[in-house]
Protein backbone atom coordinates (compact mmCIF):
# COMPACT_ATOMS: atom_id res chain seq x y z
CA UNK A 1 0.00 0.00 0.00
CA UNK A 2 2.74 2.40 1.03
CA UNK A 3 4.57 1.54 -2.19
CA UNK A 4 1.54 2.50 -4.25
CA UNK A 5 1.20 5.81 -2.41
CA UNK A 6 4.86 6.60 -2.96
CA UNK A 7 4.57 5.81 -6.66
CA UNK A 8 1.49 8.03 -6.96
CA UNK A 9 3.23 10.82 -5.05
CA UNK A 10 6.27 10.52 -7.30
CA UNK A 11 4.10 10.58 -10.42
CA UNK A 12 2.25 13.61 -9.13
CA UNK A 13 5.51 15.34 -8.32
CA UNK A 14 6.84 14.65 -11.82
CA UNK A 15 3.58 15.97 -13.32
CA UNK A 16 3.72 19.13 -11.23
CA UNK A 17 7.37 19.69 -12.10
CA UNK A 18 6.50 19.23 -15.77
CA UNK A 19 3.60 21.66 -15.52
CA UNK A 20 5.68 24.24 -13.69
CA UNK A 21 8.53 23.79 -16.17
CA UNK A 22 6.16 24.16 -19.10
CA UNK A 23 4.61 27.25 -17.51
CA UNK A 24 8.00 28.84 -16.89
CA UNK A 25 9.05 28.04 -20.46
CA UNK A 26 5.87 29.59 -21.83
CA UNK A 27 6.32 32.68 -19.67
CA UNK A 28 9.91 32.98 -20.88
CA UNK A 29 8.82 32.74 -24.51
CA UNK A 30 6.10 35.32 -23.95
CA UNK A 31 8.56 37.67 -22.28
CA UNK A 32 11.03 37.19 -25.13
CA UNK A 33 8.31 37.74 -27.75
CA UNK A 34 7.03 40.75 -25.88
CA UNK A 35 10.52 42.24 -25.93
CA UNK A 36 10.87 41.51 -29.65
CA UNK A 37 7.44 42.98 -30.44
CA UNK A 38 8.30 46.13 -28.51
CA UNK A 39 11.62 46.47 -30.34
CA UNK A 40 9.93 45.83 -33.69
CA UNK A 41 7.25 48.42 -32.95
CA UNK A 42 9.85 51.00 -31.93
CA UNK A 43 11.84 50.36 -35.11
CA UNK A 44 8.69 50.75 -37.21
CA UNK A 45 7.86 54.01 -35.44
CA UNK A 46 11.36 55.27 -36.19
CA UNK A 47 10.89 54.43 -39.88
CA UNK A 48 7.54 56.20 -39.95
CA UNK A 49 9.04 59.25 -38.21
CA UNK A 50 11.68 59.39 -40.97
CA UNK A 51 8.96 59.11 -43.60
CA UNK A 52 7.01 62.00 -42.11
CA UNK A 53 10.20 64.07 -41.80
CA UNK A 54 10.96 63.39 -45.46
CA UNK A 55 7.48 64.53 -46.49
CA UNK A 56 7.83 67.67 -44.37
CA UNK A 57 11.21 68.47 -45.95
CA UNK A 58 9.74 68.15 -49.45
CA UNK A 59 6.65 70.21 -48.65
CA UNK A 60 8.54 73.00 -46.88
CA UNK A 61 10.73 75.51 -48.76
CA UNK A 62 14.39 75.84 -47.81
CA UNK A 63 13.75 79.37 -46.56
CA UNK A 64 11.26 77.97 -44.05
CA UNK A 65 13.59 75.28 -42.73
CA UNK A 66 12.79 72.44 -45.13
CA UNK A 67 14.50 71.26 -48.30
CA UNK A 68 11.87 72.05 -50.96
CA UNK A 69 10.18 69.78 -53.46
CA UNK A 70 13.29 69.27 -55.62
CA UNK A 71 15.22 67.69 -52.74
CA UNK A 72 16.91 64.33 -53.26
CA UNK A 73 19.28 62.47 -50.95
CA UNK A 74 21.09 59.17 -51.12
CA UNK A 75 20.67 58.88 -47.36
CA UNK A 76 20.17 61.47 -44.61
CA UNK A 77 20.35 60.00 -41.10
CA UNK A 78 18.95 61.66 -37.98
CA UNK A 79 18.93 60.37 -34.41
CA UNK A 80 15.66 60.08 -32.53
CA UNK A 81 15.49 58.79 -28.98
CA UNK A 82 17.49 55.58 -28.65
CA UNK A 83 17.51 54.94 -32.40
CA UNK A 84 17.71 56.67 -35.75
CA UNK A 85 16.10 56.87 -39.16
CA UNK A 86 17.64 57.24 -42.59
CA UNK A 87 15.70 59.00 -45.37
CA UNK A 88 16.45 58.19 -49.00
CA UNK A 89 14.63 60.54 -51.40
CA UNK A 90 14.66 60.01 -55.16
CA UNK A 91 12.80 61.45 -58.12
CA UNK A 92 9.63 59.54 -59.04
CA UNK A 93 7.68 59.68 -62.32
CA UNK A 94 3.98 58.91 -61.84
CA UNK A 95 3.46 58.80 -65.62
CA UNK A 96 6.06 56.11 -66.32
CA UNK A 97 4.57 52.95 -67.79
CA UNK A 98 6.36 50.72 -65.29
CA UNK A 99 4.78 52.79 -62.49
CA UNK A 100 1.30 52.16 -63.83
CA UNK A 101 0.78 55.04 -66.26
CA UNK A 102 -0.90 54.48 -69.64
CA UNK A 103 -0.96 56.79 -72.65
CA UNK A 104 -3.26 57.58 -75.57
CA UNK A 105 -3.07 60.25 -78.25
CA UNK A 106 -5.11 62.06 -80.88
CA UNK A 107 -2.99 60.41 -83.61
CA UNK A 108 0.29 58.61 -84.15
CA UNK A 109 2.67 58.39 -87.06
CA UNK A 110 2.43 55.60 -89.59
CA UNK A 111 5.91 54.49 -88.45
CA UNK A 112 4.42 53.30 -85.15
CA UNK A 113 5.60 56.15 -82.92
CA UNK A 114 2.69 55.57 -80.56
CA UNK A 115 1.76 57.37 -77.35
CA UNK A 116 3.11 54.69 -75.01
CA UNK A 117 6.65 55.42 -76.23
CA UNK A 118 6.56 58.79 -74.45
CA UNK A 119 6.36 57.00 -71.08
CA UNK A 120 8.45 53.87 -71.72
CA UNK A 121 11.61 55.25 -70.08
CA UNK A 122 13.57 55.04 -73.35
CA UNK A 123 14.92 58.44 -74.42
CA UNK A 124 15.47 57.19 -77.96
CA UNK A 125 11.82 56.28 -78.61
CA UNK A 126 9.01 58.83 -78.99
CA UNK A 127 5.39 59.60 -79.58
CA UNK A 128 4.90 61.40 -82.87
CA UNK A 129 1.56 62.73 -84.04
CA UNK A 130 0.52 61.92 -87.58
CA UNK A 131 -0.30 65.54 -88.32
CA UNK A 132 1.28 68.95 -87.79
CA UNK A 133 -0.86 70.65 -85.12
CA UNK A 134 -2.55 74.01 -85.47
CA UNK A 135 -4.95 76.07 -83.39
CA UNK A 136 -7.77 74.76 -85.57
CA UNK A 137 -6.57 71.16 -85.39
CA UNK A 138 -4.54 70.55 -82.22
CA UNK A 139 -2.80 67.30 -81.34
CA UNK A 140 -2.76 65.86 -77.83
CA UNK A 141 -1.42 63.09 -75.63
CA UNK A 142 -3.21 61.88 -72.48
CA UNK A 143 -1.62 60.08 -69.53
CA UNK A 144 -3.93 58.08 -67.28
CA UNK A 145 -2.86 57.14 -63.76
CA UNK A 146 -3.82 53.93 -61.92
CA UNK A 147 -4.90 55.93 -58.84
CA UNK A 148 -5.88 59.54 -58.14
CA UNK A 149 -3.01 61.77 -57.10
CA UNK A 150 -2.10 65.32 -56.27
CA UNK A 151 -0.01 66.86 -59.03
CA UNK A 152 1.86 70.12 -59.45
CA UNK A 153 4.82 69.52 -61.77
CA UNK A 154 5.12 68.09 -65.30
CA UNK A 155 7.86 67.79 -67.88
CA UNK A 156 8.32 66.94 -71.54
CA UNK A 157 11.40 66.31 -73.64
CA UNK A 158 10.86 66.90 -77.36
CA UNK A 159 12.42 64.62 -79.96
CA UNK A 160 13.81 67.59 -81.89
CA UNK A 161 13.60 71.37 -81.96
CA UNK A 162 11.27 71.26 -84.97
CA UNK A 163 8.93 68.87 -83.16
CA UNK A 164 8.91 70.70 -79.83
CA UNK A 165 5.62 72.09 -78.53
CA UNK A 166 5.74 75.87 -78.99
CA UNK A 167 2.16 76.76 -78.08
CA UNK A 168 0.44 74.31 -75.75
CA UNK A 169 -1.60 73.73 -72.61
CA UNK A 170 -1.57 71.21 -69.78
CA UNK A 171 -4.92 70.03 -68.45
CA UNK A 172 -5.96 67.75 -65.59
CA UNK A 173 -9.11 65.71 -65.14
CA UNK A 174 -10.79 63.35 -62.71
CA UNK A 175 -12.92 61.56 -65.32
CA UNK A 176 -11.00 61.88 -68.60
CA UNK A 177 -13.77 64.00 -70.09
CA UNK A 178 -13.74 67.46 -68.54
CA UNK A 179 -10.26 68.99 -68.25
CA UNK A 180 -9.16 72.00 -66.23
CA UNK A 181 -6.34 73.94 -67.88
CA UNK A 182 -3.52 74.48 -65.37
CA UNK A 183 -0.75 75.77 -67.66
CA UNK A 184 -0.86 77.81 -70.89
CA UNK A 185 2.38 78.43 -72.79
CA UNK A 186 3.06 80.39 -75.99
CA UNK A 187 6.40 80.80 -77.72
CA UNK A 188 8.27 77.99 -75.96
CA UNK A 189 11.88 77.65 -77.21
CA UNK A 190 13.02 74.71 -75.04
CA UNK A 191 13.11 71.06 -76.06
CA UNK A 192 13.35 70.03 -72.39
CA UNK A 193 10.69 71.89 -70.42
CA UNK A 194 9.33 71.60 -66.89
CA UNK A 195 6.11 73.40 -65.93
CA UNK A 196 4.78 73.87 -62.40
CA UNK A 197 1.36 74.94 -61.17
CA UNK A 198 -0.70 75.04 -57.99
CA UNK A 199 -1.27 71.57 -56.56
CA UNK A 200 -4.28 69.83 -58.13
CA UNK A 201 -5.90 66.99 -56.20
CA UNK A 202 -7.74 63.86 -57.40
CA UNK A 203 -5.97 63.90 -60.77
CA UNK A 204 -6.62 60.74 -62.79
CA UNK A 205 -5.68 62.08 -66.24
CA UNK A 206 -3.08 64.54 -67.56
CA UNK A 207 -3.41 66.05 -71.06
CA UNK A 208 -0.87 67.92 -73.17
CA UNK A 209 -2.58 69.82 -76.02
CA UNK A 210 -0.29 71.27 -78.69
CA UNK A 211 -1.40 73.90 -81.20
CA UNK A 212 2.00 74.86 -82.70
CA UNK A 213 5.44 73.25 -83.01
CA UNK A 214 8.92 74.41 -83.99
CA UNK A 215 8.58 73.77 -87.74
CA UNK A 216 8.96 71.19 -90.47
CA UNK A 217 6.50 68.70 -91.90
CA UNK A 218 6.46 66.17 -89.06
CA UNK A 219 4.03 66.22 -86.15
CA UNK A 220 4.63 66.73 -82.44
CA UNK A 221 7.50 64.56 -81.19
CA UNK A 222 7.73 63.75 -77.46
CA UNK A 223 10.54 61.46 -76.27
CA UNK A 224 9.68 61.74 -72.59
CA UNK A 225 6.67 62.93 -70.65
CA UNK A 226 6.76 62.98 -66.84
CA UNK A 227 4.41 63.68 -63.95
CA UNK A 228 7.03 64.52 -61.36
CA UNK A 229 7.06 63.49 -57.72
CA UNK A 230 9.37 61.91 -55.15
CA UNK A 231 9.82 58.48 -53.58
CA UNK A 232 10.81 58.39 -49.93
CA UNK A 233 12.36 55.28 -48.42
CA UNK A 234 12.79 55.45 -44.66
CA UNK A 235 14.86 52.97 -42.63
CA UNK A 236 14.36 52.84 -38.87
CA UNK A 237 17.31 51.49 -36.88
CA UNK A 238 17.44 50.44 -33.22
CA UNK A 239 20.09 48.59 -31.22
CA UNK A 240 18.78 46.40 -28.37
CA UNK A 241 20.41 43.59 -26.37
CA UNK A 242 23.53 43.93 -28.49
CA UNK A 243 21.70 43.45 -31.81
CA UNK A 244 20.75 45.96 -34.49
CA UNK A 245 17.20 45.88 -35.85
CA UNK A 246 15.85 47.71 -38.90
CA UNK A 247 12.49 48.31 -40.56
CA UNK A 248 12.00 49.88 -43.98
CA UNK A 249 8.93 51.66 -45.36
CA UNK A 250 8.43 53.67 -48.54
CA UNK A 251 5.93 56.09 -50.02
CA UNK A 252 5.57 58.23 -53.12
CA UNK A 253 4.74 61.92 -52.73
CA UNK A 254 3.86 64.82 -55.00
CA UNK A 255 4.94 68.02 -53.25
CA UNK A 256 4.04 71.66 -53.77
CA UNK A 257 6.19 73.75 -51.46
CA UNK A 258 4.19 76.82 -52.41
CA UNK A 259 1.13 75.51 -50.55
CA UNK A 260 2.44 72.85 -48.18
CA UNK A 261 -0.90 72.16 -46.56
CA UNK A 262 -2.42 70.67 -49.73
CA UNK A 263 -0.11 68.19 -51.34
CA UNK A 264 0.26 64.52 -50.76
CA UNK A 265 -0.08 61.74 -53.32
CA UNK A 266 0.28 58.15 -52.22
CA UNK A 267 1.14 55.17 -54.37
CA UNK A 268 -0.24 52.99 -51.57
CA UNK A 269 -3.24 53.90 -49.36
CA UNK A 270 -0.74 54.49 -46.58
CA UNK A 271 2.81 53.23 -47.04
CA UNK A 272 4.53 50.06 -48.22
CA UNK A 273 6.68 47.96 -45.91
CA UNK A 274 9.73 46.20 -47.28
N, C-alpha and C positions, 0 to 999 in steps of 0.2 A: 504493500500500500504506500509506504513512505517512498519507495522507489518511483512509483507512478507519479506521486506529487512532485517529487524532485524533477522528474522529466518534464512534467507540465510547466513547472516554474521556470525551468531552463528554456523551454520552447517559447514561453511568454516573454522571458527576458530578451531572447534573440529577436522576437517579433518587435518588441518595443524599441530595441536598439536599432533595428532596421528602419522602423517608422521614423524615429528621431533622426537617424542618419539621412534618410530620404528627405525629411523636412528641412534639415539644415542645408542639404545640397540644393534643394529647390530655392530656399531663401537666398543662398549664395548666388545662384544663377539670376534670380530676380534682381538682386542688388547690382550684379555685374551688368545686366541688361539695362537697368535703370540708369546706371552711370553712363553706358554707351548711348542710350537714347538722349540723355541730357547733353552729352558732348555733341552728338549729331545735330540736335536742335540748335545748339549755340552756333555751330559751324554754318548751318543753313541761315540763321539770322544774320551772321556776319556777311554771307554772300548776298543776301537781300539788301543789307545796308549799303554794300558796295554798288549794287544795281541802282538803288535810289539815289545814291550820291552821283553816279554816272549820269543819270537822267537830269538831275539838278544842274550839273556842270554844263550839259548840252543846252538846256533851256535858259540858262542864265548868262548874259553877256559878260565878257571879260572885265568890263568896267564896273560890273556889279558883283564881282567876286567869283564868277563862274569861268567857264572856258569858251562858251559860245558854241553854236550848232555845227561849226566846221571842225571841232576838236576831234582828234584821233590820238590814240596812245597804244603802244605795244604792251604796256603794263604799268599802271600807276598804283603803288601799294600805300595804304594808310593803316595805321594801327588803331584799333578800337577795343577798349577793355583789355582782356587777356589775349586777344587774337588780332587778326588783321584781315583785310580784304584787298584783292588786287583787281583793278578795273582794266579791261582790254576793250578799247573802243575802235571800231573800224567802220569804214563807209559801207552802206548797204543800199542796194538798188531794188526797190519794190517792183519795178517794171520787168526785171530780168526774167526770162522764161524759166530758168531753173529755180527761181523763187516764187513761181506760180503765176506770173503775168502772161497774158495772151494778147495778141495783136490782130487787128483787122484794118483795112484801108479802103479808100474810095476806089482805087485802081492799083494795078501793079503791072510792071513791064512784061512784055512777052518773053523776056529772057528769064523769067522766074524770080525776079528780085521782089519777093513777097514781103508782107508786113512783118512776119515773124523774124525776119533777118535783122530787123532793127533792135531786137531784144535778145539775140542769141549769144551775146558776149563776144562775138567775133568782129573785130574792127575792120576786117577785110570784106565782110559781106554787107549788104545794105537792102533797105526798102527803096524802091524806085517807082514813082507813079508812072502810069502809062501816058499821061498827058502833061503838058506844061500848064501850070495853074494860072488862073487870072481871077480878078475880083468877081467876074461873072460866072466863072467855073472853077471854084477852088478845089484843091485836093487835100485830103486829110488822112491821118492815121490815128487809131483809137487803141489805147491800152486798157485792158480790163484786169482788175485785181481780184484775187480769190477771196478777199475779205475787205470790209470797209476800213479805210484808214484816214488819218489826218495828214494833209499834204501841204507843203509850202515851198518846195524847191524842185525844179525840173531842169533837164539838160538835153540838148541834142548835139550830135556831131555830124556835120554834113559830109557827104562823100566827096564833094569837090566844091570849089567856090561858085562855079556856075549853077550847081544844084542846091546851094544853100537857101534856106528860107530867108527872104528879105522882108516881106510883109506877112505877118502871121498873127494868130491868136492861140492862146492856151485856154481850154475850157475844162471844167470838172462837172461830174454828174453822179447822182446816186442811182439812177435807173437806166442810163444809156440812151435816154431819149431827150430830156431837157438838160441843156448844158449852161452853166454860168461861166461867163468869160472872166478870167482872173488876170490875164496878161494880154496886152495889145502892143505889138511892136511894128514899127515901120522903118525902113532903111537900114536893116541889120547888115553889117559888113563882116561878121565873124562866122567862121565855119564851126567853131566850138563855142557854144553859147549856153550859159546858165541863167535862168530867170527865177526870181523869187517873188513871193506874194504873201499876203496875210494868210495864216493857217486856215485851211478849209477842212471841215470834219465830214465824216461819212462819205468819203470819196470812193466810189466803186469803178469809175471810168475817167480816163484822162484823154483829151482830144487835142491834137495839134492840127490847126487849119491853116493852110498856106495859100495866099493869094498872089504872091509874086516870088520869083527866084532870081538868082544872080544873072542868068542868061543862057544862051544855047538852046538846042532843040530837045534836050532830054527833060524829063520831069523832075520832081523833087527827089533828092537822094539823101537818105538818112542812114548813116552807118551805125549810129548808137543813139538810143533814146532812153533816158533814165528818169525815174522818180526817186529822188535822193533822200536817204535817211541814214541812220546809224544802227549798228549792232553792238550791244554791250554784252560782254561776257564778264561775269563777276565770280571770283574764286575766294571763298571764305576759308581761312586757315586758323587752326587752333591746336596748341600742343597740350596734351593732358597725359598724365602717368607715363611720361617719357616718350610718347608717340605723337606724331603729327597727323592731324586729320584735316581733310579738305572736302568742300562741297562746291559744285560749280552750277551756276544758273545763267541763262542768257535771255535777252529780249531785244526786239527791234523797236526803234523809236524814230518818229519824225519830229524834229524840233523846230520851233520858231522862236528864236530868242528875242524877237520884237514884242511878243505877247506870250510870256512864259506860262500864263495860267491856262492856256487853251490846248496845247499840243501834246498829244501822246498817241502813237499808233502802235498797236501790238500785233506781232505775228501770231502769238498764242493769246488765248483769253487772259492769261496772267503772265507766267514766264515758264520757260522750258528748263527742266533739270537735266544735267548731263552726268 
